[in-house]
Amino acid sequence: MDVGGVSNTAMVTAAVIYLFAAIAHAAEWAAARGTGETTGERRTRERQLVGASVGEPGSGSVALQAGAGDPVDDERALLRVDRFGRIGVALTLVAFVVHALAVVTRGLAADRFPWGNMYEFVSTSLLFVVAVHLFLAVRLGQRWLGLLVTLLSTVGMGLAVTVFYVDVAPLVPSLHSAWFLFHIVAAALSGAAFNVGALASILYLVKDRAERRGTVRGYLAKLPSARQIDLIAYRAHAFAFPLWTFTIAAGAVWAQYAWGRFWGWDPKETMSLVTWVIYAGYLHARATAGWRGTPAAVMAITGVVAFWFNFIGINLLVSGLHSYAGV
């Protein structure tokens, strides 16, 4: 098997391991069901269980024993939650190493940086997303993004190896520029931060809704408060936005060298600007209008949809000057 074959095999393997990691994190969420309840909620549920068993001899005591009020049962449940969480992180770490091997060997097979087409860009961007998650999980003990990150990685890698895959090929002449390197690296890094911010915004909406209803239980009880999640999402976007601005600026300089103009309203250039406007509006609204919570989260999710439509939808649906078009 040549280097290119090693890369292809590693890509598929990483996608499968991400799937198993997502299953482990899903089990982590499921195992936490019933934990985090208040004493009043437990007593209510126990009364409901007893009421449902009226008329069945001896069933009342069984229902009480099955309740979630026993601290020992809660402790066992939390141990299961932690065990599944650790398995999920361990599998994600293994998948990340295999994923990194796939990206590196792809570059070796192509004898260039592995960012010359949509298949390579998507796989590299997802690698950065997972790297951010693992830093939060391993170094900071914050693994609450695990389920969403592994699901995103599974779907993204699955699409990369089935829909977006192209054989190793040399770069087209317009990509032979140092500005191409600056442009793509900045795009991948900002994209990773945008995705982390969007995933945090999704969890914010779920946690905020539970807090408003007073039903924070199960795995939601292990998450930071809605306000903290909102702040994390904001910081991720505040980090990503300057990088995205540099991405567009570097792309304009690159376009001048490649096509003799800084800006030509190419579909991908236009969609990049639309994405920039959405995120600029998000940060401006938070800084000046005091936007917090649901409106900001919805705008952040809209921004990441625009981001991925720019790098996938535009490539598949619209032809343009960029090398990714038509892939």
C-alpha positions in Angstrom: 0.0 0.0 0.0 1.4 3.4 -1.0 1.2 6.6 1.1 -2.0 7.7 -0.6 -3.6 4.4 0.3 -2.5 4.8 3.9 -4.2 8.2 3.9 -7.4 6.9 2.5 -7.6 4.0 4.9 -6.8 6.3 7.9 -9.5 8.7 6.8 -12.2 6.0 6.8 -10.8 4.5 10.1 -11.0 7.9 11.8 -14.6 8.4 10.6 -15.6 5.0 12.1 -13.8 5.7 15.4 -15.5 9.1 15.6 -18.8 7.2 15.3 -18.0 5.0 18.2 -16.9 8.0 20.2 -20.3 9.7 19.4 -22.1 6.5 20.6 -20.1 6.6 23.9 -21.0 10.2 24.4 -24.6 9.5 23.6 -24.5 6.7 26.3 -23.0 9.3 28.6 -26.0 11.6 28.2 -28.4 8.6 28.5 -26.7 7.3 31.7 -27.2 10.7 33.3 -31.0 10.6 32.9 -32.7 11.0 36.2 -29.6 12.5 38.0 -29.6 16.1 39.1 -33.2 16.0 40.3 -34.2 17.9 43.4 -35.6 16.1 46.4 -39.1 17.5 45.6 -38.9 16.2 42.0 -37.8 12.8 43.2 -40.7 12.5 45.7 -43.2 13.6 43.0 -41.8 10.9 40.7 -42.0 8.3 43.4 -45.6 9.2 44.2 -46.4 8.8 40.6 -44.8 5.4 40.5 -46.7 4.3 43.6 -50.0 5.7 42.2 -49.5 3.8 39.0 -49.1 0.6 40.9 -52.3 0.8 43.0 -54.2 -2.5 42.9 -51.1 -4.6 42.4 -50.2 -6.4 45.7 -46.8 -5.5 46.9 -46.1 -3.3 44.0 -46.0 0.0 46.0 -42.9 -0.9 47.9 -41.2 -2.1 44.7 -42.0 1.3 43.0 -40.5 3.2 45.9 -37.4 1.1 45.8 -37.1 1.8 42.0 -37.2 5.6 42.6 -34.2 7.8 42.0 -34.2 9.0 45.6 -31.4 6.7 46.8 -28.1 8.5 47.0 -26.3 5.3 46.3 -28.1 4.9 43.0 -27.3 8.5 42.1 -23.6 7.8 42.8 -23.6 4.7 40.7 -25.3 6.6 37.9 -22.7 9.4 38.0 -19.9 6.8 37.9 -21.5 5.3 34.7 -21.7 8.8 33.3 -18.1 9.5 34.0 -17.1 6.1 32.6 -18.9 6.6 29.3 -17.5 10.1 29.1 -13.9 8.9 29.6 -14.4 6.3 26.9 -15.8 8.9 24.5 -12.8 11.2 25.1 -10.4 8.3 24.7 -12.0 7.2 21.5 -12.0 10.7 20.2 -8.2 11.0 21.0 -7.5 7.8 19.1 -9.6 9.0 16.2 -7.8 12.4 16.3 -4.4 10.7 16.0 -5.6 8.5 13.1 -7.2 11.6 11.5 -3.9 13.6 11.8 -2.1 10.6 10.2 -4.5 10.7 7.3 -4.0 14.4 6.7 -0.2 14.2 7.0 0.1 11.2 4.7 -2.3 12.9 2.2 0.2 15.8 2.1 3.1 13.4 1.6 1.3 11.6 -1.2 0.6 14.9 -2.9 4.0 16.4 -2.1 2.4 19.6 -1.0 0.2 21.0 1.8 -3.0 18.9 1.9 -5.4 21.8 1.3 -5.8 21.9 -2.5 -9.5 20.8 -2.7 -12.7 20.5 -0.7 -12.0 16.9 0.5 -8.7 18.1 2.0 -10.0 21.3 3.4 -13.0 19.7 5.1 -10.8 16.9 6.7 -8.3 19.5 7.9 -10.9 21.9 9.3 -12.5 19.0 11.2 -9.1 18.1 12.6 -8.8 21.6 14.1 -12.3 21.4 15.5 -11.5 18.1 17.3 -8.2 19.6 18.5 -10.0 22.4 20.2 -12.5 20.0 21.8 -9.7 17.7 23.1 -7.9 20.7 24.6 -11.0 21.6 26.5 -11.7 18.0 27.5 -8.2 16.8 28.4 -6.5 20.0 29.7 -9.5 21.8 31.2 -11.8 18.8 32.0 -14.7 20.3 29.9 -16.0 17.5 27.8 -19.5 18.7 27.4 -19.0 19.4 23.7 -18.1 15.8 23.1 -21.4 14.5 21.7 -21.9 17.4 19.2 -18.2 17.5 18.1 -18.0 13.7 17.5 -21.3 13.8 15.6 -20.1 16.7 13.4 -16.8 14.9 12.8 -18.6 11.6 11.9 -20.9 13.3 9.4 -18.2 15.5 8.0 -15.6 12.8 7.6 -18.2 10.5 6.2 -19.1 13.1 3.5 -15.4 13.7 2.9 -14.6 10.1 2.1 -17.7 9.4 0.1 -18.9 12.6 -1.6 -16.0 15.0 -1.7 -13.1 12.5 -2.3 -10.8 13.2 -5.2 -7.6 11.5 -6.1 -4.2 13.0 -5.3 -3.4 15.6 -7.9 -1.0 18.6 -8.2 -2.2 22.1 -7.5 -3.6 24.2 -10.3 -1.3 27.1 -11.3 -3.4 29.7 -9.5 -2.8 28.0 -6.1 1.0 28.2 -6.3 1.3 31.2 -4.0 2.3 31.8 -0.4 -0.9 33.7 0.0 -2.8 30.4 -0.6 -1.1 29.0 2.5 -2.0 32.0 4.6 -5.5 32.1 3.3 -6.3 28.4 3.9 -4.7 28.1 7.3 -6.6 31.2 8.5 -9.8 29.8 7.1 -9.4 26.4 8.7 -8.6 27.9 12.1 -11.4 30.5 12.1 -13.8 27.8 10.8 -12.8 25.5 13.8 -13.6 28.4 16.2 -16.8 29.3 14.5 -17.9 25.6 14.7 -17.0 25.4 18.4 -18.9 28.6 19.0 -22.0 27.4 17.1 -22.0 24.0 18.9 -21.8 25.9 22.2 -24.7 28.1 21.1 -26.8 25.0 20.4 -26.2 23.7 23.9 -26.9 27.2 25.2 -30.4 27.1 23.7 -31.0 23.7 25.3 -29.7 24.6 28.7 -31.4 28.0 28.8 -34.7 26.4 27.9 -34.3 23.9 30.8 -33.3 26.6 33.2 -36.3 28.7 32.4 -38.6 25.7 32.9 -36.8 24.6 36.0 -36.0 21.2 34.6 -32.3 21.1 34.6 -31.5 17.5 35.2 -29.7 14.6 33.7 -26.6 15.5 31.7 -27.7 19.2 31.4 -27.0 19.5 35.2 -23.3 18.7 34.4 -23.0 21.5 31.9 -21.9 25.0 32.8 -24.8 27.5 33.4 -26.5 28.9 30.3 -24.8 32.3 30.9 -21.3 30.6 31.0 -22.0 28.7 27.8 -23.1 31.9 26.1 -19.8 33.6 27.2 -17.8 30.7 25.8 -19.6 30.9 22.5 -18.9 34.6 22.4 -15.2 34.2 23.1 -14.9 31.6 20.4 -16.5 33.9 17.9 -14.4 36.9 19.1 -11.3 34.8 18.4 -12.5 33.6 15.0 -13.7 36.8 13.5 -10.3 38.6 13.1 -8.9 35.4 11.5 -11.9 35.3 9.1 -11.3 38.9 8.3 -7.6 38.0 7.5 -8.8 35.1 5.4 -10.8 37.4 3.2 -8.0 39.9 3.0 -5.4 37.3 2.2 -7.7 35.8 -0.4 -8.0 39.2 -2.1 -4.2 39.6 -2.3 -4.0 36.0 -3.6 -6.6 36.8 -6.2 -4.6 39.8 -7.4 -1.6 37.6 -8.0 -3.6 34.8 -9.5 -6.3 36.6 -11.6 -5.2 40.2 -11.7 -7.9 41.6 -9.5 -8.5 41.9 -5.8 -12.2 41.3 -5.9 -14.4 40.0 -8.6 -17.7 39.0 -6.9 -17.0 35.3 -7.6 -19.7 33.2 -5.8 -17.3 32.0 -3.1 -15.9 35.5 -2.6 -19.5 36.8 -2.3 -20.5 34.1 0.2 -17.4 34.7 2.2 -18.4 38.4 2.5 -22.0 37.4 3.5 -20.6 35.2 6.2 -18.3 38.0 7.4 -21.3 40.4 7.6 -23.3 37.9 9.7 -20.5 37.5 12.2 -19.8 41.2 12.2 -23.5 41.8 13.0 -23.3 39.2 15.8 -20.3 40.8 17.5 -21.6 44.3 16.9 -25.0 43.5 18.4 -23.4 42.0 21.5 -21.0 45.0 22.0 -23.5 47.8 21.3 -27.0 46.5 21.7 -26.3 44.3 24.6 -27.5 41.2 22.8 -27.3 38.1 24.9 -28.9 34.7 24.9 -31.3 33.4 22.3 -31.0 36.1 19.6 -27.2 35.9 19.7 -27.2 32.1 19.7 -29.5 32.0 16.6 -27.3 34.5 14.8 -24.2 32.4 15.6 -25.9 29.2 14.3 -26.9 31.1 11.1 -23.3 32.2 10.7 -21.9 28.7 10.8 -24.6 27.5 8.3 -23.4 30.3 6.0 -19.8 29.2 6.6 -20.4 25.6 5.6 -22.7 26.6 2.7 -19.8 28.7 1.4 -17.4 25.7 1.5 -19.8 23.0 0.5 -22.9 24.4 -1.1 -21.2 26.9 -3.3 -18.6 24.2 -4.4 -21.3 21.7 -5.4 -24.0 24.0 -6.8 -22.1 26.9 -8.4 -19.1 27.1 -10.8 -16.5 29.7 -10.2 -12.8 30.6 -10.4 -11.9 28.8 -7.2 -10.4 25.3 -7.6 -13.0 23.8 -5.2 -15.9 24.6 -7.6 -17.5 21.6 -9.2 -15.8 19.1 -6.8 
